[in-house]
Amino acid sequence: MSVTETVSTGLAPEAGAPVLELIGVRAAYGPIEVLHGVDLTVRAGQVVALLGPNGGGKSTTVKVAAGLLAPTAGELRYAGRPVAGISAERAAKLGVCTIPEGRGVFANLTVRENLWLATGTGTSRDKVEDAAYTRFPVLGDRRDQLAGSMSGGEQQMLALSRALATDPAVLLLDELSMGLAPMIVAAIYDTVAHLVEEGISVLVAEQFARTVLPIADLAAVMLNGRITAVGAPADIAADLSTAYLGG
């Protein structure tokens, strides 16, 4: 099936198919291979936590899943369908939405203007703003403030609100907790848990395992560009210790 055909069908999975799947994926930056045969599956209604230390390949895996980096080998599938060569734009139209490391808000635009950027999908400005301010009331208080002048936690709330305005089927989160206070991180991940209840599937790459494991259905440990363990969060403690501490 071609990318065009896949885009036209949306992310309604074939019977029993995962919403997102990487099969034997290899990826590189120039001559340097970073992913060495990654297998990863996200099923409908799941939170999958991709865990491991910095430099392990988590962000690269997210980029491949989002269509931001083409794999050099292996296969990326959406809803059971191969999507070789898909662009980030087409992935987004399918409902695959990414919040990159570093939040990615436009610092020189106001909160409202950042939210308006999500109206390209056809949602009205009022609807986008109302949803954001209902979910995160602090954004309503800051609506006319420049995004770059807000706290890191508020910027992350803005990035998440803008992503949700596109009505995604799959949310890809890269280091959501980076630079944030534990209380803010807990609140944001609580919001993520509610999103799953609303039907969104989530892949979250996270260095700090304890922040995401409470809401994860499945955890995968990544080390040196390979998935070294996959299992229920409660079952991979030893693998996490090995990944972070060695031995």
N, C-alpha and C positions, 0 to 999 in steps of 0.2 A: 504493500500500500504506500502511495506517495505521501509526501508531506502535505500537499494540497488536499488530498482526500482525507487525511487525518484531521486537518484544521476544520474541514467542513463537518466532520462528525462530532467534534467537541471531545470532552474528556469523559464520555460515558463508557465505562469499561466493558469489554467483552466479558462474557460469563466467567467469573472467577479470576479475571485478570487484575493485576495490581494497577493502581493509577499511575505509578511511576516505577521504572525499573532500569537499572544499569546491569548489563551482562558482560562480564569480561572486559570492562572498559579500561583502556589505556589512554593516557593524555600526556601532553608534553608542552613545554614552553621552549620553542626552538629545538635544539638538539637534546635538551634535558628532559627525560621522561619523569613525570611526577606520580602518575597513577599506573600501577602495575597489575592490571587485571582485576578491577573492582566489580564485585557483585553486590547489589543493594536493591532492596524491594520496599516500597511503601504501598500499603493497601488502603482502601477507602476507609476513612474514619480513624486512621492511625496517627499517632505521634511517634516518629522514629528519630531517636537521638543518635547523632553521629559524633562520637566522642574521641578524644585523643589530644596529645600535646600539640603545640604550635609546630608547623612545618611537616605535619603528618600527611597532608593532602586533603583535609576536610574542605577548605574553601574551593579548591580545584574541583572536587566532587560536586559541590553546589553549582559551580559555574557550568560544568558539563550538563547537569540536570536541567539548568535553566536555558540552555542553548547559547550560552555566552562563550563557550569553548568547545570546539568540535573534538571529539575523541579521535585518536589516531588508530584505534582498533576497538573491537567490541561493539556493543549495541546499546542505544538509548531507546526506551519504549515509553510511550504514554498510553495508558488505558489498553495495554496489550498490543499496541501497534508500533512498529519500528518508525522512528522519525529521524533517520539519518539526514544530516545537513540542515536541520531545522534552525532557524534564527531565533534570537531572543524575542524579537517582535512577534513572530508567529507563535512561539511558546506562550507568550503573555496572552495572545488572543484565545488560545486554547484554555486558559485559566491557570497557567503556571506562573506564579508571582514570586519575586525575589526581594528580600530586604538584605542588602549586602552588608558586609562588615563595615563599620563606620557610619551606619545609619543612612547616608545618602540623601539627606534633605538639602534643599537649596537655601544656603545660609542668608543670601541677600533678598530673599522673598519672605513675605509675611506667612504666618500660619495659613491664612485663608488662601493665599496665592499658591502655596504648596499643595493644598488640597484640591484647588481648581485644576491642577495638572492631571488629576485622575478623571476628569470629565470627558477625556477623549474616547472613553468606552461608551459614551452616550448617556451616562448618569448626569442629572442636573447638579448645578452648584449647590443649590439648597439641600438636596438630598445627601450629597457628599458631606457637607458641613454638619448637618443635623446628626448624621450617623457618628461622625467623629466626636462631636461635642457631647453626645449622649454616652458614648463609650468612655471618653476621657474628658470630663468636665473642665479640667485645667486648660485644655486646648481652647475651649470657648472663652475662657478668661484672657487668653493670649492671642486671640484671633488676629489682631492687628499688629502683633509684635513680630520683629524679624526672627526667623527661625534660628539663625546663628547666635542670637543672644539668649536663647533658652538653655536650660540645663540639659545634660546628656539624656536624662530620663525622659524629659519632655520631648526632645527631638526624636527619641526612639518611639514614643507614643505617636508622634506625627507621622513618622515613616510607616508605622504599622497601620494607622488610619488611612493613609493614602493608598497603601497596598490593598486594604480591604474594600476600598471604594470600587475596585475593579471586579469585585465579586469572584475571587479566585476559587478554583477547585483544589489546588495544591499550593501551599505556602512554603517557600524555601527561606529559612532564616539562618544567617551566618553570624555567629558570635553575638547573639542578641544581648548578652550580659556585659559585653566589654565596656569597662570604664564606669559602670553604674553601681550605685549603692545596693547592697543586698535586699533592702526593703523594696526598692524600685523594681529590681529584677523579679522578685517574688510576685509583685502586682502584675507585671507584664506577662509573666508565664501563666498566671491565673487567667488572664484574658485569653491567652493562647488555648488553654484548656477549654474555655467556653466556646471558642471558635470551632473546636473539634466537635463539640456537642451540636453545633449548627451545621455540621456536615463537611467541614474543610479538613483535608489531610495535610499533615505537616512533616517536613523533614527539617530538623534543626541541627546545625553543626555547632558544637559547643565545647570549649576547652574545659570549662568548669562543670564537671559532671553533676555535682550535687544540686545545681540550680535547675536542671531540666529533668533529671531522673524521676522526681515525684509525679510528673505528668506524662512520662513516656510509656508507651505500650511495648516498645521494642528498642533495644540499644545495640549499636554496632561500634566496636572499638577499631579505630584506624591508626596504624603505625607505619611510617615509612612508605606511604602510598599503597598500603594493602589493608583490607579488612581482616583483622586477626581474630575477632570473636563477634558473634551475634547471639542475642538471647534476651530473655526477660531482664529488666533492670536488676532485679534481686539476684540474678544468677551469674552476673559478670564481674562481681567485685574483685575477684582474683585477677582477671584479665585487665581490669582498669589499673590495679596496682602495678602490674608488669609494664603496662604502657607508660605510666607516668614515672615509675621509680626504677624500672629495669629489673633484670634478674628473674 
